[in-house]
């Protein structure tokens, strides 16, 4: 096996940055640029530091932070106070897509939580969704990236609100919304009350991803798959604890949206060297690599690939396979998904693509 623990980041980073990438698990609310947050704090005279370095520990995981779900989620409590106007929501959505394009993400599924964006100012949820969609469409055109949206809801909120979010998603399927998501503390709140909302989403043709197997164990994954109809799992790493559940996930072709740095910061996994991503991949599960919340975690997708190479002995070929895995799991119509896979194969391995083209009849 080709090992990369000793290869310097200076060598690997340019190589990884240049790769065409696919990201399936990135939250808009965890993607705000620190510079934008500082500008908003200043413009709206929020009771927060306007200096980036003093603001940083309030909205980003920093050295010395307790590695726990509570610490991580607290950052979002602060961030919710920044969504003060339609213009701000437009700006942060546009910048999130721009930042993805800047690291050569060619296909992005960006999830957003309408209530998180609406709560501070009491904006109507449907209007918030429209502002996000309009900003993302502009950024797609400006940066040559394909971006689709997933409407997310939280377990601690009411199933009625969940149904409202599903309706918002269904009404916008012709404008780039491809799926719905359930997030939040699975160790405290069951997903089953949301089953009717997710059934409605499925029947309308929306795809379903569920945060499970992160803060709770394999039983949460079973609930996500069997009661909520999950086609992908947000994180899902704790399926490693139950071989029978892992086998079920593998047999059904349910992709895992793995976010290594986030898993360390929220205390799901003790260290990067102990992360189960490699074991899950070797077991034949459809694993993908993602950032979760790039600004809260102070990471990039390039960095997540680097982490996999330096801590989990992934080769460059393993990373390329994960890009293709993510394309295979994309919530796109079959023809568009096949086009994306073809394009990525050609870019990731031009020599092999050329030889297979020249040898075809």
Helices and strands as residue ranges (DSSP letters): H 9-18, E 21-27, G 28-30, H 34-43, H 52-59, H 69-79, G 80-82, H 86-102, E 105-112, H 114-118, H 125-143, E 146-154, H 159-171, G 173-175, E 177-183, G 192-194, H 195-204, E 207-212, H 218-226, E 232-235, G 237-241, H 243-251, E 255-258, H 260-265, G 272-274, H 277-282, E 287-289, H 301-311, H 316-328, H 334-348, H 350-359
